[in-house]
Amino acid sequence: MDYKHDRIPNGIIMFGTAIGLLSHFGENAWQGILSAGVVILISFCILYPLFRIGGIGAGDVKLLLMTSSYFSVDVQLHIMMFSFIFGAFLSIEKMISEDNFKERMQYLFSYMMDVLYTGQWKLYGENLNTDSHKYKSNKIHFALPVFLSVMLGLGGIF
C-alpha cells in the first residue's frame, strides 16, 4: 500500500494494532494490554519528535506504533533502530540514483549546524531547494525498512 498509494490506510493500522493487543490479552489478560500500552507509549515518545521536525511521516509513526503492539520494549527498540538503518540505506541509494547526494548532505550539515547554533528545531526540508531536477521527492517509503526489521525480530536476530 505504501509504494502503490503512498499511504497505509488507518483501517489496516487499527486492525493490525487490535490483533496485537488481543494477542497480548490472550496471553496475560489486562496485564498484557498494559505492557503493550507501555511499549506503544515509549515508541510514541521516541518517534514524535522525529515526526514534528518532518524526519518521519505520520503513517510511518502509526506503522511503528502498530508493531509496538506485538513486541516487548527491547525487541521494539531494535525494530525501530534497524528500520532507521535500513531507511538510511534506502535514502543513500535514492540520493545516489538521483545524483544529489552531495547537495543533500550539505543541506543536512547546514540544518544540524543551524539547530546547534539557534537551539531550536525547525521543519527539516523546509528550505531545501527542490527546483532542481535532482530533487524528485524529499522522502522514502518507510514500510519496507519496517517490514525488514520486523522480519529480523521474528527471525530471532534480536
N, C-alpha and C positions, 0 to 999 in steps of 0.2 A: 504494500500500500504506500509506503514512504517513497519508493522510487517511481511508482506509476502515477500516483495522485499528489505527491509532495505533501502528504499528511497521513496520519494514522487516526482513524475515526475514534472519537471518545467512547463510542459503544464498545469497540474492541478492547480499549484500555480498561473500561469499567468491568467488562465481562472477565477479562484476564485477572484483574485485581480481586474480583469476587471469588473466583476459583481458588486463588492463592489464599485468601482469608478463610474460605471454607475448609481448605485442606489443613490449615493451622487449627481451626476449630475442631475438626475431626480428630486430630492428634492430641490436643491439650485443652479442649473446650475454650472457655473465655481467656484463660492464661495464654493460649496460643494466639488468639486475636490480639491480646495486649502486647505480646512480644513482637508480633508482626507490625503492629502500630508503631512501636518504638523504632523498628528498623526503617519504616516509611518516614517517620519524623526526622530521624538522623539523616537519611538520604535527602530529604527536602531541605534541611538546614545547610547541607553541603552544596546542593545544586542551585538553590535560589539566588545566591549572589552571582553565579555564572549566568543565570537567566537574566538578571537585572542589567548586566553590562552587555548583553547580546552575544555572549560566548556560546550559548546553547539555547535552542528553541523551546517553546512551551511543550510541544509534542514530545521532544526528546526527554524533557523533565518528567512528563507523565509516563512515558515508556519505562524510564528507570525507576520511577516510583512503583509501577506495576511489578517490576522484577523484585522490588523490595518486599512485596507481599509473599514471596516464596522462600526467601533465603534468610539466614542468620546475618547478624551485623558484619562479621568478619568476611563471609562469602560475598555479601553485597558490596562491601568496600572494595574487594578485589574486582568484582564485576565492573564497578564504576571506574576503577583505576585502569583496567585493561580496555574498557570501552574508550577511554580517552587516549590511550596509547594507540589502539587500532585506528581511532579517528585521526590522530596525528599523522599516521602513515598515509591514510586516505587523503588528508589535506596536502601533505607534501607531494604526493603523486599528482593531485589536481593542479597544484601550483607549477609543477614541472611541465605537465602536459599543456597548461595554458601559458607557459613561458613567462610567468610573473613571480617566480619565487623570490628574486632579489627585491622587487618592489614591495611585496607583502611582508618580507622580513624587516625591511626598513620601516614600514608602517608600524609593525608590531613593536620594534625597538623604540620608535618615536612615541607610540602610545604608552608604553611602560615608563619611559622617562617622564612623560607628562604627568602620569599618575603619581610617580615618586616625587616629582617637583611640586605639584599642587596639593598632593594628599587627597585628591578627590577622584573617584571613579567616574567615568563617562561611558556612554554607549560605544562599544567597540565597532569600528567600521563606519562611524558617523562621518568622518572626514576622509574616507578612503576614496581615491579618485577612481570612479567606476566608468568614466567616459571612455577610457581606453578599450580597444577590442580585446585586450588581455584579460579583462575582468568580466567573466560571464556571470558569476554569482559569488556572493560572499558567504556561501555555506556549503556543507556537505550533508548527505543523508546519513544520519547517525544510527538508523535502525540496524544496519549491517554490523558496525562495531559492537553494538549492544548484543546482537544475536551471537556473534563470535565469542564474546566474553561469557555469556550465559552458557554456551556450549562447553567452554573450558571449565566453568564452575560445575556443571552437571557431569562432566567427564572426570571430576575429581582432581583436576590440576591444582586447585587451591581450595 
